[in-house]
Amino acid sequence: MTYQSKSLIEIVGETEGIVLDLAYATSDNVTGAPIYTRGACFLHPTAAIHLDRAIELAASLRYQLKIFDAYRPTEAQWRLWDYAPDTNYVADPRRGSPHSRGIAVDLTLVDSNGHDLEMGTEFDDFSSAAHHGNRSISAVAQRNRMILLGLMSSAGWDFYDKEWWHYQLFNPRRFPLLSDRAAGTRLIG
């Protein structure tokens, strides 16, 4: 992590143990269109500390973390909500999202050859197959989800039961909602 702005730290792809694949900076996401004009990954300093711990734990098992999304400005949360106003999978921006507080990360595990581990669904799958504990997916995917859950929980992250990829700090409302300006650079066009 090399860049600190007003209230967020930029997580860079060169960080050992991290692969960035920021889905919302591309059209390869549930909306089919970019949400961010700048592909950058930011977290609140407290979340960055927990991410460092998760990186260490994953490395001890010869895995890396691949991040799909982290800090999501409130403006971007509105774009997602306009696309899919379903509180099971998208937080209502009027209440706020842990992403919009800089304390959530969407991620998966990558093996030592750079391949994503099988997780049973793609990132941002809005179906019950994406839920933790879903037994209709393969045993390999169930195992991989449990490894990710164990790593992230051990590093101090809470999970969201409907999205195997989503982790956040506990008690998210203790952190303020942040707008596009919080990163010290514009992410939204």
HUVEN-V844902 format. One record per residue. N is the residue number from 1. RES is the residue in one small letter. SS is DSSP state (H for helix, E for strand, L for the rest). NEAR is the number of other ideal C-beta (glycine too) atoms within 12 Angstrom. D_LAST is the distance of its C-alpha to the last C-alpha in Angstrom with 1 decimal. Layout:
((N RES SS NEAR D_LAST) (N RES SS NEAR D_LAST))
//
This chain:
((1 m L 27 24.5) (2 t L 16 23.9) (3 y E 21 21.3) (4 q E 19 21.5) (5 s L 26 19.1) (6 k L 20 20.0) (7 s L 26 20.6) (8 l E 38 19.3) (9 i E 32 20.6) (10 e E 36 18.7) (11 i E 42 20.6) (12 v L 24 20.9) (13 g L 21 22.2) (14 e L 14 25.2) (15 t L 26 26.4) (16 e L 16 29.7) (17 g L 33 29.8) (18 i E 36 26.1) (19 v E 28 24.3) (20 l E 30 20.5) (21 d L 29 19.4) (22 l L 36 16.0) (23 a H 33 15.9) (24 y H 40 12.5) (25 a H 28 10.9) (26 t L 22 13.1) (27 s L 13 14.5) (28 d L 19 17.6) (29 n L 31 17.2) (30 v L 29 18.7) (31 t L 23 16.1) (32 g L 15 16.3) (33 a L 20 12.6) (34 p L 21 10.0) (35 i L 37 8.4) (36 y L 36 6.9) (37 t L 21 5.4) (38 r L 24 8.3) (39 g L 28 11.6) (40 a L 35 13.3) (41 c E 45 15.9) (42 f E 47 17.0) (43 l E 47 19.9) (44 h E 38 22.0) (45 p H 25 25.0) (46 t H 26 27.4) (47 a H 41 25.6) (48 a H 36 25.5) (49 i H 21 29.2) (50 h H 34 29.8) (51 l H 41 27.6) (52 d H 27 29.9) (53 r H 24 32.9) (54 a H 40 31.6) (55 i H 32 31.1) (56 e H 22 34.7) (57 l H 28 36.1) (58 a H 34 34.5) (59 a H 22 35.7) (60 s H 17 39.2) (61 l L 23 39.1) (62 r L 16 37.6) (63 y L 32 34.2) (64 q E 34 30.7) (65 l E 44 27.7) (66 k E 35 24.8) (67 i E 44 21.6) (68 f E 40 19.3) (69 d E 46 17.2) (70 a L 52 17.8) (71 y L 51 15.8) (72 r L 49 13.4) (73 p L 39 11.7) (74 t H 31 13.2) (75 e H 30 10.0) (76 a H 43 10.0) (77 q H 37 13.7) (78 w H 26 13.5) (79 r H 31 11.8) (80 l H 36 14.7) (81 w H 27 17.1) (82 d H 17 16.4) (83 y H 22 17.1) (84 a L 22 20.2) (85 p L 18 21.6) (86 d L 17 24.3) (87 t L 17 25.2) (88 n L 19 27.0) (89 y L 29 23.9) (90 v L 33 20.9) (91 a L 33 21.3) (92 d L 21 21.1) (93 p L 26 18.3) (94 r L 14 20.9) (95 r L 17 23.1) (96 g L 28 20.5) (97 s L 38 20.1) (98 p L 38 21.6) (99 h H 48 18.3) (100 s H 43 16.7) (101 r H 37 19.6) (102 g L 43 19.1) (103 i L 41 22.5) (104 a E 42 22.0) (105 v E 46 21.8) (106 d E 43 22.0) (107 l E 47 24.2) (108 t E 42 27.2) (109 l E 39 30.1) (110 v E 30 30.7) (111 d L 20 34.3) (112 s L 14 35.9) (113 n L 10 35.3) (114 g L 14 31.5) (115 h L 16 31.8) (116 d E 26 30.2) (117 l L 33 32.9) (118 e L 23 33.6) (119 m L 37 32.2) (120 g L 33 33.3) (121 t L 30 29.9) (122 e L 25 26.5) (123 f L 30 23.7) (124 d L 31 22.3) (125 d L 27 25.5) (126 f L 24 26.0) (127 s L 20 29.8) (128 s H 20 32.8) (129 a H 23 33.1) (130 a H 31 30.3) (131 h L 27 32.3) (132 h L 31 34.1) (133 g L 19 37.7) (134 n L 24 37.4) (135 r L 16 40.6) (136 s L 15 39.9) (137 i L 26 37.9) (138 s L 17 39.9) (139 a H 14 41.8) (140 v H 14 39.9) (141 a H 29 36.6) (142 q H 25 38.1) (143 r H 19 39.4) (144 n H 30 36.1) (145 r H 38 34.4) (146 m H 25 37.2) (147 i H 29 36.8) (148 l H 41 33.1) (149 l H 31 34.0) (150 g H 23 36.9) (151 l H 34 34.9) (152 m H 38 32.1) (153 s H 22 34.6) (154 s H 20 36.8) (155 a L 31 33.9) (156 g L 24 33.4) (157 w L 36 30.7) (158 d E 23 31.0) (159 f E 32 30.2) (160 y E 28 29.0) (161 d L 19 31.8) (162 k L 25 29.8) (163 e E 41 27.5) (164 w E 40 29.3) (165 w E 42 26.2) (166 h E 41 25.0) (167 y E 43 26.5) (168 q E 42 26.0) (169 l L 33 28.0) (170 f L 19 30.7) (171 n L 13 30.5) (172 p H 28 26.7) (173 r H 17 27.0) (174 r H 15 28.4) (175 f L 28 24.9) (176 p L 19 22.5) (177 l L 31 19.2) (178 l L 35 16.3) (179 s L 27 12.9) (180 d H 31 9.8) (181 r H 19 11.9) (182 a H 34 14.7) (183 a H 36 13.9) (184 g L 22 14.2) (185 t L 22 11.0) (186 r L 18 7.3) (187 l L 39 6.7) (188 i L 28 3.8) (189 g L 15 0.0))
//
